[in-house]
């Protein structure tokens, strides 16, 4: 890690974590919608 690195560029671990969180959020949102659809049609 050099001091000359641009400060606006996040480290690779942070980028991976953000991508993973975004993926998990999308999966969670889609799963919730599917769950509501299933509950709505069966109920």
PyMOL Python script that loads the backbone (N, CA, C, O; Angstrom):
from pymol import cmd

cmd.read_pdbstr("""\
ATOM      1  N   UNK A   1       0.860  -1.191   0.000  1.00  0.00           N
ATOM      2  CA  UNK A   1       0.000   0.000   0.000  1.00  0.00           C
ATOM      3  C   UNK A   1       0.891   1.235   0.000  1.00  0.00           C
ATOM      4  O   UNK A   1       1.599   1.507   0.970  1.00  0.00           O
ATOM      5  N   UNK A   2       0.846   1.964  -1.080  1.00  0.00           N
ATOM      6  CA  UNK A   2       1.693   3.151  -1.203  1.00  0.00           C
ATOM      7  C   UNK A   2       0.877   4.398  -0.906  1.00  0.00           C
ATOM      8  O   UNK A   2      -0.338   4.438  -1.102  1.00  0.00           O
ATOM      9  N   UNK A   3       1.588   5.420  -0.424  1.00  0.00           N
ATOM     10  CA  UNK A   3       0.910   6.682  -0.129  1.00  0.00           C
ATOM     11  C   UNK A   3       0.484   7.391  -1.414  1.00  0.00           C
ATOM     12  O   UNK A   3      -0.381   8.266  -1.389  1.00  0.00           O
ATOM     13  N   UNK A   4       1.097   7.009  -2.539  1.00  0.00           N
ATOM     14  CA  UNK A   4       0.781   7.671  -3.805  1.00  0.00           C
ATOM     15  C   UNK A   4      -0.479   7.096  -4.450  1.00  0.00           C
ATOM     16  O   UNK A   4      -0.924   7.570  -5.496  1.00  0.00           O
ATOM     17  N   UNK A   5      -1.052   6.064  -3.812  1.00  0.00           N
ATOM     18  CA  UNK A   5      -2.281   5.500  -4.359  1.00  0.00           C
ATOM     19  C   UNK A   5      -3.399   6.542  -4.318  1.00  0.00           C
ATOM     20  O   UNK A   5      -3.479   7.315  -3.363  1.00  0.00           O
ATOM     21  N   UNK A   6      -4.260   6.576  -5.333  1.00  0.00           N
ATOM     22  CA  UNK A   6      -5.397   7.513  -5.303  1.00  0.00           C
ATOM     23  C   UNK A   6      -6.347   7.165  -4.159  1.00  0.00           C
ATOM     24  O   UNK A   6      -6.684   5.997  -3.962  1.00  0.00           O
ATOM     25  N   UNK A   7      -6.771   8.165  -3.417  1.00  0.00           N
ATOM     26  CA  UNK A   7      -7.581   7.917  -2.223  1.00  0.00           C
ATOM     27  C   UNK A   7      -9.032   7.621  -2.580  1.00  0.00           C
ATOM     28  O   UNK A   7      -9.762   7.056  -1.766  1.00  0.00           O
ATOM     29  N   UNK A   8      -9.464   7.996  -3.796  1.00  0.00           N
ATOM     30  CA  UNK A   8     -10.863   7.760  -4.145  1.00  0.00           C
ATOM     31  C   UNK A   8     -11.094   6.326  -4.609  1.00  0.00           C
ATOM     32  O   UNK A   8     -12.238   5.907  -4.790  1.00  0.00           O
ATOM     33  N   UNK A   9     -10.010   5.573  -4.803  1.00  0.00           N
ATOM     34  CA  UNK A   9     -10.139   4.172  -5.220  1.00  0.00           C
ATOM     35  C   UNK A   9     -10.172   3.276  -3.988  1.00  0.00           C
ATOM     36  O   UNK A   9      -9.178   3.203  -3.265  1.00  0.00           O
ATOM     37  N   UNK A  10     -11.287   2.592  -3.727  1.00  0.00           N
ATOM     38  CA  UNK A  10     -11.365   1.721  -2.548  1.00  0.00           C
ATOM     39  C   UNK A  10     -10.471   0.504  -2.723  1.00  0.00           C
ATOM     40  O   UNK A  10     -10.223   0.085  -3.854  1.00  0.00           O
ATOM     41  N   UNK A  11      -9.985  -0.070  -1.634  1.00  0.00           N
ATOM     42  CA  UNK A  11      -9.159  -1.277  -1.723  1.00  0.00           C
ATOM     43  C   UNK A  11      -9.951  -2.437  -2.318  1.00  0.00           C
ATOM     44  O   UNK A  11     -11.181  -2.413  -2.346  1.00  0.00           O
ATOM     45  N   UNK A  12      -9.234  -3.448  -2.790  1.00  0.00           N
ATOM     46  CA  UNK A  12      -9.888  -4.550  -3.502  1.00  0.00           C
ATOM     47  C   UNK A  12     -10.834  -5.325  -2.589  1.00  0.00           C
ATOM     48  O   UNK A  12     -11.903  -5.754  -3.023  1.00  0.00           O
ATOM     49  N   UNK A  13     -10.440  -5.508  -1.310  1.00  0.00           N
ATOM     50  CA  UNK A  13     -11.311  -6.248  -0.387  1.00  0.00           C
ATOM     51  C   UNK A  13     -12.644  -5.524  -0.221  1.00  0.00           C
ATOM     52  O   UNK A  13     -13.704  -6.148  -0.177  1.00  0.00           O
ATOM     53  N   UNK A  14     -12.569  -4.179  -0.127  1.00  0.00           N
ATOM     54  CA  UNK A  14     -13.789  -3.397   0.056  1.00  0.00           C
ATOM     55  C   UNK A  14     -14.664  -3.495  -1.190  1.00  0.00           C
ATOM     56  O   UNK A  14     -15.886  -3.604  -1.094  1.00  0.00           O
ATOM     57  N   UNK A  15     -14.027  -3.453  -2.359  1.00  0.00           N
ATOM     58  CA  UNK A  15     -14.794  -3.582  -3.606  1.00  0.00           C
ATOM     59  C   UNK A  15     -15.495  -4.934  -3.665  1.00  0.00           C
ATOM     60  O   UNK A  15     -16.666  -5.016  -4.034  1.00  0.00           O
ATOM     61  N   UNK A  16     -14.775  -5.993  -3.300  1.00  0.00           N
ATOM     62  CA  UNK A  16     -15.374  -7.338  -3.323  1.00  0.00           C
ATOM     63  C   UNK A  16     -16.525  -7.432  -2.325  1.00  0.00           C
ATOM     64  O   UNK A  16     -17.568  -8.015  -2.622  1.00  0.00           O
ATOM     65  N   UNK A  17     -16.326  -6.854  -1.138  1.00  0.00           N
ATOM     66  CA  UNK A  17     -17.377  -6.898  -0.117  1.00  0.00           C
ATOM     67  C   UNK A  17     -18.611  -6.135  -0.595  1.00  0.00           C
ATOM     68  O   UNK A  17     -19.739  -6.588  -0.400  1.00  0.00           O
ATOM     69  N   UNK A  18     -18.394  -4.971  -1.225  1.00  0.00           N
ATOM     70  CA  UNK A  18     -19.529  -4.192  -1.722  1.00  0.00           C
ATOM     71  C   UNK A  18     -20.276  -4.954  -2.809  1.00  0.00           C
ATOM     72  O   UNK A  18     -21.507  -4.954  -2.835  1.00  0.00           O
ATOM     73  N   UNK A  19     -19.532  -5.609  -3.712  1.00  0.00           N
ATOM     74  CA  UNK A  19     -20.174  -6.380  -4.776  1.00  0.00           C
ATOM     75  C   UNK A  19     -20.964  -7.543  -4.178  1.00  0.00           C
ATOM     76  O   UNK A  19     -22.068  -7.849  -4.628  1.00  0.00           O
ATOM     77  N   UNK A  20     -20.389  -8.190  -3.159  1.00  0.00           N
ATOM     78  CA  UNK A  20     -21.062  -9.314  -2.526  1.00  0.00           C
ATOM     79  C   UNK A  20     -22.340  -8.841  -1.824  1.00  0.00           C
ATOM     80  O   UNK A  20     -23.376  -9.501  -1.902  1.00  0.00           O
ATOM     81  N   UNK A  21     -22.261  -7.693  -1.140  1.00  0.00           N
ATOM     82  CA  UNK A  21     -23.441  -7.162  -0.461  1.00  0.00           C
ATOM     83  C   UNK A  21     -24.522  -6.804  -1.472  1.00  0.00           C
ATOM     84  O   UNK A  21     -25.705  -7.062  -1.248  1.00  0.00           O
ATOM     85  N   UNK A  22     -24.101  -6.200  -2.601  1.00  0.00           N
ATOM     86  CA  UNK A  22     -25.078  -5.824  -3.619  1.00  0.00           C
ATOM     87  C   UNK A  22     -25.761  -7.074  -4.174  1.00  0.00           C
ATOM     88  O   UNK A  22     -26.978  -7.097  -4.359  1.00  0.00           O
ATOM     89  N   UNK A  23     -24.950  -8.130  -4.441  1.00  0.00           N
ATOM     90  CA  UNK A  23     -25.524  -9.381  -4.946  1.00  0.00           C
ATOM     91  C   UNK A  23     -26.487  -9.972  -3.924  1.00  0.00           C
ATOM     92  O   UNK A  23     -27.578 -10.416  -4.280  1.00  0.00           O
ATOM     93  N   UNK A  24     -26.086  -9.978  -2.652  1.00  0.00           N
ATOM     94  CA  UNK A  24     -26.938 -10.551  -1.609  1.00  0.00           C
ATOM     95  C   UNK A  24     -28.236  -9.754  -1.499  1.00  0.00           C
ATOM     96  O   UNK A  24     -29.305 -10.334  -1.309  1.00  0.00           O
ATOM     97  N   UNK A  25     -28.148  -8.430  -1.618  1.00  0.00           N
ATOM     98  CA  UNK A  25     -29.344  -7.594  -1.548  1.00  0.00           C
ATOM     99  C   UNK A  25     -30.302  -7.884  -2.687  1.00  0.00           C
ATOM    100  O   UNK A  25     -31.514  -7.956  -2.487  1.00  0.00           O
ATOM    101  N   UNK A  26     -29.749  -8.054  -3.896  1.00  0.00           N
ATOM    102  CA  UNK A  26     -30.593  -8.351  -5.058  1.00  0.00           C
ATOM    103  C   UNK A  26     -31.263  -9.708  -4.879  1.00  0.00           C
ATOM    104  O   UNK A  26     -32.460  -9.857  -5.124  1.00  0.00           O
ATOM    105  N   UNK A  27     -30.472 -10.703  -4.447  1.00  0.00           N
ATOM    106  CA  UNK A  27     -31.024 -12.046  -4.236  1.00  0.00           C
ATOM    107  C   UNK A  27     -32.110 -12.003  -3.168  1.00  0.00           C
ATOM    108  O   UNK A  27     -33.153 -12.643  -3.307  1.00  0.00           O
ATOM    109  N   UNK A  28     -31.858 -11.245  -2.100  1.00  0.00           N
ATOM    110  CA  UNK A  28     -32.835 -11.148  -1.021  1.00  0.00           C
ATOM    111  C   UNK A  28     -34.120 -10.488  -1.515  1.00  0.00           C
ATOM    112  O   UNK A  28     -35.217 -10.945  -1.195  1.00  0.00           O
ATOM    113  N   UNK A  29     -33.987  -9.412  -2.296  1.00  0.00           N
ATOM    114  CA  UNK A  29     -35.169  -8.714  -2.807  1.00  0.00           C
ATOM    115  C   UNK A  29     -35.980  -9.625  -3.725  1.00  0.00           C
ATOM    116  O   UNK A  29     -37.205  -9.687  -3.616  1.00  0.00           O
ATOM    117  N   UNK A  30     -35.301 -10.332  -4.630  1.00  0.00           N
ATOM    118  CA  UNK A  30     -36.003 -11.238  -5.550  1.00  0.00           C
ATOM    119  C   UNK A  30     -36.676 -12.360  -4.765  1.00  0.00           C
ATOM    120  O   UNK A  30     -37.808 -12.741  -5.063  1.00  0.00           O
ATOM    121  N   UNK A  31     -35.976 -12.888  -3.762  1.00  0.00           N
ATOM    122  CA  UNK A  31     -36.550 -13.951  -2.954  1.00  0.00           C
ATOM    123  C   UNK A  31     -37.780 -13.482  -2.188  1.00  0.00           C
ATOM    124  O   UNK A  31     -38.756 -14.223  -2.066  1.00  0.00           O
ATOM    125  N   UNK A  32     -37.738 -12.262  -1.674  1.00  0.00           N
ATOM    126  CA  UNK A  32     -38.891 -11.732  -0.949  1.00  0.00           C
ATOM    127  C   UNK A  32     -40.082 -11.590  -1.890  1.00  0.00           C
ATOM    128  O   UNK A  32     -41.204 -11.952  -1.536  1.00  0.00           O
ATOM    129  N   UNK A  33     -39.837 -11.060  -3.093  1.00  0.00           N
ATOM    130  CA  UNK A  33     -40.924 -10.889  -4.065  1.00  0.00           C
ATOM    131  C   UNK A  33     -41.525 -12.245  -4.430  1.00  0.00           C
ATOM    132  O   UNK A  33     -42.746 -12.397  -4.478  1.00  0.00           O
ATOM    133  N   UNK A  34     -40.659 -13.230  -4.687  1.00  0.00           N
ATOM    134  CA  UNK A  34     -41.161 -14.569  -5.019  1.00  0.00           C
ATOM    135  C   UNK A  34     -41.964 -15.143  -3.858  1.00  0.00           C
ATOM    136  O   UNK A  34     -43.004 -15.769  -4.064  1.00  0.00           O
ATOM    137  N   UNK A  35     -41.474 -14.927  -2.631  1.00  0.00           N
ATOM    138  CA  UNK A  35     -42.174 -15.440  -1.460  1.00  0.00           C
ATOM    139  C   UNK A  35     -43.552 -14.801  -1.337  1.00  0.00           C
ATOM    140  O   UNK A  35     -44.536 -15.487  -1.061  1.00  0.00           O
ATOM    141  N   UNK A  36     -43.622 -13.479  -1.541  1.00  0.00           N
ATOM    142  CA  UNK A  36     -44.914 -12.796  -1.467  1.00  0.00           C
ATOM    143  C   UNK A  36     -45.855 -13.299  -2.558  1.00  0.00           C
ATOM    144  O   UNK A  36     -47.051 -13.467  -2.321  1.00  0.00           O
ATOM    145  N   UNK A  37     -45.312 -13.540  -3.756  1.00  0.00           N
ATOM    146  CA  UNK A  37     -46.150 -14.052  -4.850  1.00  0.00           C
ATOM    147  C   UNK A  37     -46.699 -15.427  -4.500  1.00  0.00           C
ATOM    148  O   UNK A  37     -47.883 -15.695  -4.703  1.00  0.00           O
ATOM    149  N   UNK A  38     -45.840 -16.305  -3.973  1.00  0.00           N
ATOM    150  CA  UNK A  38     -46.278 -17.657  -3.622  1.00  0.00           C
ATOM    151  C   UNK A  38     -47.321 -17.599  -2.508  1.00  0.00           C
ATOM    152  O   UNK A  38     -48.342 -18.284  -2.568  1.00  0.00           O
ATOM    153  N   UNK A  39     -47.056 -16.777  -1.492  1.00  0.00           N
ATOM    154  CA  UNK A  39     -48.008 -16.667  -0.384  1.00  0.00           C
ATOM    155  C   UNK A  39     -49.320 -16.064  -0.867  1.00  0.00           C
ATOM    156  O   UNK A  39     -50.391 -16.459  -0.406  1.00  0.00           O
ATOM    157  N   UNK A  40     -49.247 -15.114  -1.789  1.00  0.00           N
ATOM    158  CA  UNK A  40     -50.458 -14.472  -2.291  1.00  0.00           C
ATOM    159  C   UNK A  40     -51.300 -15.419  -3.130  1.00  0.00           C
ATOM    160  O   UNK A  40     -52.529 -15.360  -3.080  1.00  0.00           O
ATOM    161  N   UNK A  41     -50.662 -16.289  -3.896  1.00  0.00           N
ATOM    162  CA  UNK A  41     -51.424 -17.188  -4.770  1.00  0.00           C
ATOM    163  C   UNK A  41     -51.961 -18.387  -3.993  1.00  0.00           C
ATOM    164  O   UNK A  41     -53.043 -18.886  -4.302  1.00  0.00           O
ATOM    165  N   UNK A  42     -51.218 -18.856  -2.988  1.00  0.00           N
ATOM    166  CA  UNK A  42     -51.674 -20.018  -2.227  1.00  0.00           C
ATOM    167  C   UNK A  42     -52.645 -19.602  -1.133  1.00  0.00           C
ATOM    168  O   UNK A  42     -53.517 -20.382  -0.750  1.00  0.00           O
ATOM    169  N   UNK A  43     -52.504 -18.390  -0.631  1.00  0.00           N
ATOM    170  CA  UNK A  43     -53.368 -17.937   0.437  1.00  0.00           C
ATOM    171  C   UNK A  43     -54.702 -17.498  -0.119  1.00  0.00           C
ATOM    172  O   UNK A  43     -55.577 -17.077   0.638  1.00  0.00           O
TER     173      UNK A  43
END
""", "prot")
cmd.dss("prot")
cmd.show_as("cartoon", "prot")
cmd.util.cbc("prot")
cmd.orient("prot")
